[in-house]
Each structure stands twice: as C-alpha cells, then as structure tokens.
C-alpha cells in the first residue's frame, strides 16, 4: 500500500469513528433493553450477586477458597455487580482480568467450577421470574466458567487442556 493510499484509508476511516461509536452505543443500549425486558435490571443483578455470594461464603468447598482471597466483601460484591452488568447489559463498566485472578489460585479444578455453577444455577432458579432470563444468565455463567477453566487447564497442561470445560453442567 502506498503512503498516499494509506493516508486516504486513514482519513476515510477516521470519518467513520463517530458512526462506529454510535453503532456500538446503540448495540449496547439494545442489549440492555433486551435484558431489562426479561427482568434483568440492575436491581435483579444486585440481588442475584448478593444471594449467590452469601451461598459461596457458606459453602464447604468454595467458601475457604474465597475466604483466603477476599478480605473486603462489600468491595468484592460491588465489583461482581459491575462485572455482571457488563456481561448482561454490555455496560462496559467492568475492567479487570478475571483469568489472572483465577490462575493465581492453586489447584482449581473442574469440580470447583462445576460446583460454582450448580450454586449459581440454584440461586438463579430461586429468583426465577422468566425461563428465558434464567437460560440467558445461566448460559453466560457457563460460558465464563468454561473460559476460566479452559484457560487454567491450558496454562497448566498446554493444548491438552483446551476442552477442559466441556463437561461443565448447563442450567
């Protein structure tokens, strides 16, 4: 590509940036409206996170893992609410690297993620008001668990860990 055609490309695409930004914003708003039509609003997400992590804290398998790492629960819960709003509303408000946090935990295995999902699904079903919403949220939770487990297994075992999450439970 000549520098002139490269410059022309840059100029042409620079003029599209505001359009792309407004398109991204519109898509983000549409995703949030869809979730809210299903009853997945900020209050629902906050309640789900609070109820779920109360179970995690009391859980024999997961509680000790979290207790060893989380010393400021109110801050952690607010962070998880931001995370789930980002996942379910595409709000863009969460920044961080969950993979790094999970890689730092020794001995995390499929059984931990499967149990986390079962607790999450149970919490979700307790507050269920819409089956479609339950499947949507549960599907996102499974996708996250699968991604984290696969990342950890791949980091530890190389490519043999690439399908580590395939046996995780579904909602």
N, C-alpha and C positions, 0 to 999 in steps of 0.2 A: 504494500500500500504506500503510495507516495505521501509526502508530508501534507501536500495540498488536499488530497482526498481524506487523509486522517483529520485534518483541520475541519474539513467540511462535515465529516461524520460527527466530530465533537460538537460543532455548532448545531447541527441538526438535532442531536440527541439532548443537548443542553436545553433546547427549547421544549423538549418533551418532559423534562424533570417535573415541572409543576403538574402536568397531566398525570404522570405516573404516580406522583404523590397523592393527588386527589383520587385516583383509582384505588390506590392502596387503602386510603382512608375510607372510601365508600365500601370496599370489601370488608374491612374491619368492622364498620358500623353494621353492615348486613349480617355478619356472623353474630354480633352481639344481639341484634334484634331477633334473629332466629332462636338463639339460646333463651332469651328472655320470654319469647312466645311460649317456650316449653317450660317456663317457670324457673329457669336457671338464671336468676338475677344475682346481684352482689350479696343480698341478704341470704339467699339459699346457699351460695358458695361459702359464706362465712359460717353458717350453721353446720354445713357438711364438714368443713375443716375442723371446727371446734369439737364436734361429736366424734369424728374419726380419730383425731389425735388423743382425745380422752381415752378411747379404747386402746390405742397404741401404748400409751403410758402405763396402762394397767395390764398389758399383755405379757405373759410369761416369756415368750420367745423374743418379741420385738422391744418390749419396754426397756430391758437392760442396755440394748444397743443404743437406743435413743437417749437414755439417761446418761450414758457415758459421754455423749457428744453435745447434747442440748442443755445449756445451763440457764438460758433465758427464754423460757417458754412463750411469754407474750410476744417477744420479738420474732421467734420462730413461727408462731401461728400467723402473725401478720405477713411474714414473708411467704408462707404457704398460701395464704389467701390471694396475695398478688400473683403467685405462680399459677394458681388455678383460674383466676380471672384472665390471665394471659393465655392459658390453654383454652378455656371455654368461651371467652369473649374476644380473643385475639387482641387484647388491650395493649400489649406491648409494654406493660409496666414492670415486668419482671426482668431483671438482669442477673446473671449468675451462671454458674456452671455446675449443675447437679452431678454430672458424671465425675468430676474431680472430687466432689464431696463423697460420693459413693465408692470411688476407687480407694479412698483413704481408709475405708472400713475393712479390716481384715476378715476373711472367712465368710463374706456374704455369699450365699448360695441360692439356688433355685427355691429351696424350701422357704427361705426368708421372703423372697418376692411373692411366691405363691400365697403364703400366709398373709402378707401385707394386702394382697389383692382380695383375699377372702374377707378380711376385716373391712376393707374399703367397700366391697360389694354389699356386705351385711349392713353397713351404715347407710349406704345409698338406698337399699331396699326399705329400711325402716322409715325413711322420709320420702318414699316414692309417692309422687303425685302424677307422674306421667311415665309410661313404659318407654316411650321414645327417648325421653330425657335420661332415664336410667341407662339405656343402651348406649347413648351418646357419651355420657360421662364415664361409664364403665369401660367403654371401648378406648377412650383416651387414657384412662388409668392403666389399662392393659398394655397399650402401646408404649407408655412411659416405662412401665416395669420391664417389658421386653427389651426396650432400648438400653436401659441401665444394666440389666443382667447380661445382655449380649456384649455390651461394651466392656463390662468387668471380665467376662469369660474370655473375650478376645484379647484383652490386655494381659491376662494371666496365662492363657493357653494358646495364643495365636489363632490362626484361622479355624482350628477345631472348635472354638467357642462361638463361631459365627451364627449358630442357630440355637443358642442356649435358651432362649425364651419361648421356643415353640410349644412347650408343654404347659405353659402357664395357664391357669383357669380363665375362662371367659365369664362375663356377667350373665 
